[in-house]
Amino acid sequence: MHGSVEIKPILYTTKPFMFVMNSYQAVILLLFNKYNELTYTQIKQMTNIPDGELNPALIYLCNPKNRVIEKENMKKPEFAPEERMKIAAAFQHPNVKVVFTPPTTHKKKEAPEPGKGDGGDDKEIRMER
């Protein structure tokens, strides 16, 4: 589980925005304070975010609905190693608060069947009155 942050970006738009994103997305976005354009490989090297976390973070930042980062090939939700990305200069959104975090799915841990335990020692506990 990642923490979430709220960022008030300074964009050249007609209204102020509040971005809600996870920590990885915030780190990625903050890189663009120093660099105008970055490749997927550069972002990966600078942040050390694992691919399994980097790809979803970038997909939500590049999503056409909320696009705050523009990538070269906007038609494919995947990233080539040398694909360039930059901040979307013409960012617009109908809401002031824009949520970029991927939905979280919580897997319910199923209760073990009686007598099956959790794979450890099967011990029966009895309470007497």
N, C-alpha and C positions, 0 to 999 in steps of 0.2 A: 504494500500500500504506500502510495506517495502522499506527501503533504501537498497542500494547494496554496497558491499565492494569488493576491490581487495586485495587478500592475496598472498604473495610470500612464499609458504611453503618451509621448509627445509626438503627435502626428499633425500633419497639415490638413486638418479636416474642419468641418463646420461645427462639430460638437465634440466634447471630451468623451473619451471612452474609458471603461474599466474592464480589463481583461482578467478572467479567472482561469488559471491554468495550473498544471502540476509543476513540480520543481524542475523536472527535466525540460519541460517546455519553456519555463522561465529562463533557464540557463542558456538554451538555444537562442531565444529571442535577445537576450542580453549581449550575445556575441556580435549582433548587428549594430551595437553602439560603437564598436571599434572598426568593423569591416562592412563595406558596402555590399559585398558579394562573397559568398562562400560556397564551396562544393560540399557534397555529402561527406566525402572523405575528410575534408578539413574539419567539419563539424564533429565528426566521429572522433578524430584525433584530439581535438581541443577539449572535448567534454568527457571522453572515456565512457560514454553511455553505451551499454551493450546494444547490439542490433535489435534484440527483442523488445527493447524499450525505446530505442531511438526512432525506429520506423513508425510506430503508432503515434509518438509525440509529433513527429514531422507531418504525418498524414493529416492530423487534426489542425495543424497550423497552416497547411496548404489547401485544406478543404475549400472547394469553390464557394460554399455557403458562408464561410468565415474568413476566407483567405487573407491572412496577415503576412504570409510569406509566399512569394511567387517562385515557382520552379520552372525550369525550361520546358519540360513536358508535362503540362497540366492535365493531359488526358489520362495518364496512367498513375494509379496510386502506389507507385513503387519508385525507388530511387537508384539511379545509376551512380557509380562511384565518383565520376567527374561531373555530374549534373550540377549546374550552378543555381543558387538560390539567392534571393534578395528580398528586402522588405517591400511589401506592396504599397507603393506611394499613393495610390488612389483608394486606400482602404475605406470602405463604407459598410455600414450595418444599420438596420432599423432600430436595434436596441442599443442603449448606452452601455449596458453590462453584457459582455460577450463571453460565453463560456466555451473554452477550448478543450476541457478535460474529457478524455474518453470515458464512456460509461463504465462503471465498475460492476463486475459480476462476482457475486459471493457464492461459492459452492457450499451447500449445506453438508456438514459432515453427518453421514448416516449413522444412526445408532447401531451398534453390533447386535446381531441376533442373540437371543438368550442362549447362554452356553458357549457362544463363539468367541466372546471377548474381543480384544483389539489386536490379536495376533500374539500377545504375550502369554503368560501363564494363565490358564483358565481356572480361576479359583471362585468358588461359590461362597458368598458371605451371607450368613443368616443372622438375623437379629431376633432375640427372644425378649418377651415381655416379662 
